[in-house]
Amino acid sequence: MAIGFVLIKTAPAAERDVYNIVKDIDEVTEVHSLFGEYDLIVKLQAENFNNLGQAVVDNIRSIEGVEDTKTLTGIEF
């Protein structure tokens, strides 16, 4: 099982809209709002790193209002 944490920067005032879309993505297990450089942190789980990357690129980075992401990946033991 591959896990990832995605830090998301949104356009001004787009945080809530992006949050509401991200929380419904199949691979997403948690979403939290942040204060600071990034606006949201998302935890994802996928069968493998290819699926994890695909979820980030196809489902998160394509959301209107997402300006930048930083993805941290890992594995569960």
Residue pairs with C-beta under 8 A, 6 or more apart in sequence:
1 45
1 46
1 47
1 75
1 76
2 45
2 46
2 47
2 48
2 49
2 51
2 52
2 73
2 74
2 75
3 43
3 44
3 45
3 46
3 52
3 73
3 74
3 75
3 76
4 43
4 44
4 46
4 52
4 56
4 71
4 72
4 73
4 74
5 41
5 42
5 43
5 44
5 71
5 72
5 74
6 41
6 42
6 44
6 56
6 60
6 69
6 70
6 71
6 72
7 34
7 38
7 40
7 41
7 69
7 70
7 71
7 72
8 18
8 22
8 38
8 39
8 40
8 41
8 42
8 60
8 66
8 68
8 69
9 37
9 38
9 39
9 66
9 67
9 68
9 69
10 18
10 39
10 40
10 65
10 66
10 67
11 65
11 66
11 67
14 64
14 65
14 66
15 33
15 39
15 40
17 64
17 65
18 39
18 40
18 63
18 65
18 66
19 31
19 33
19 40
21 63
22 28
22 31
22 40
22 42
22 60
22 63
23 31
25 44
25 55
25 59
25 60
26 55
27 44
27 45
27 46
27 51
27 52
27 55
27 59
28 42
28 43
28 44
28 55
29 43
29 44
29 45
30 42
30 43
31 40
31 41
31 42
31 43
32 40
32 41
32 42
33 39
33 40
34 40
34 41
38 70
42 60
44 52
44 55
44 56
45 76
46 52
46 55
49 73
52 73
53 71
56 69
56 71
60 66
60 69
61 69
